[in-house]
Amino acid sequence: MNTRIRRSTGLLVAAAVLPLALTACSGSGDSGKSGSSDKASASATEGGDDMSGSGSSASSMDQPFGTACTAVPKTGAGSFDGMAQDPVATAASNNPALSTLVTAVKKAGLVDTLNNAQDITVFAPTNDAFAKIPKATLDKVLSDKAELTKILTYHVVGKKLAPKDLENGSFDTLEKSKVTTSGAGESYTVDDSAKVVCGNVKTANANVYIIDTVLMPKS
């Protein structure tokens, strides 16, 4: 009888200890992931907005960010969801703030090149960025196809860049020279001159970072 009681007691203790041991093992291997997941969920909840139109499980840094993003239409072809459906040159043509860039791309004959490229990043100057260039100089550039092509292809990197890639980066452009980036969080600078005012905008074939200054090739 005593033997039977001891055996039953031992089984009860084992049954109580086993879940605790499994929990400890699981915690040691997955605590970082669990913590990261909790933080990511909290970040998405705190930092999410109506611009993305995506699920709450996505990190806020996977969405467009920046002060100029508020000017993007909430619906239609020019919205973030709309731009994500079109290749980059077409998507840009639906954004009123990029109309000068679109005009330049058309004059350089780069619409098909950009639309047919796969997995690229485009640093897209706003109309205000082009307005910083003296009108006579801008008109001269727009009428010189070779020079215009050189400048525009300098704004294109041949792979998709996530925001984290921009923290301290140097990337080959389609123009064949390098563009540099720096920053963190939601504040990034390109070539130490252009600020990203609306970043991580997705199109069907590109990641777009809208900038406030036109980049100029160094060579």
Stockholm file with secondary structure:
# STOCKHOLM 1.0

chainA/1-219         MNTRIRRSTGLLVAAAVLPLALTACSGSGDSGKSGSSDKASASATEGGDDMSGSGSSASSMDQPFGTACTAVPKTGAGSFDGMAQDPVATAASNNPALSTLVTAVKKAGLVDTLNNAQDITVFAPTNDAFAKIPKATLDKVLSDKAELTKILTYHVVGKKLAPKDLENGSFDTLEKSKVTTSGAGESYTVDDSAKVVCGNVKTANANVYIIDTVLMPKS
#=GR chainA/1-219 SS CHHHHHHHHHHHHHHHHHHHHHHHHHHHHHHHHHHHHHHHHHHHHHHCCTTTCCCTTSCGGGSCBSGGGGGSCSSSTTSHHHHTTSCHHHHHHTCGGGHHHHHHHHHTTCHHHHHHCCSEEEEEECHHHHHTSCHHHHHHHHTCHHHHHHHHHTTEESSCCCGGGGTEEEEEBTTSSEEEEEEETTEEEETTTEEEEEEEEECSSEEEEEESSCCCCCC
#=GC SS_cons         CHHHHHHHHHHHHHHHHHHHHHHHHHHHHHHHHHHHHHHHHHHHHHHCCTTTCCCTTSCGGGSCBSGGGGGSCSSSTTSHHHHTTSCHHHHHHTCGGGHHHHHHHHHTTCHHHHHHCCSEEEEEECHHHHHTSCHHHHHHHHTCHHHHHHHHHTTEESSCCCGGGGTEEEEEBTTSSEEEEEEETTEEEETTTEEEEEEEEECSSEEEEEESSCCCCCC
//
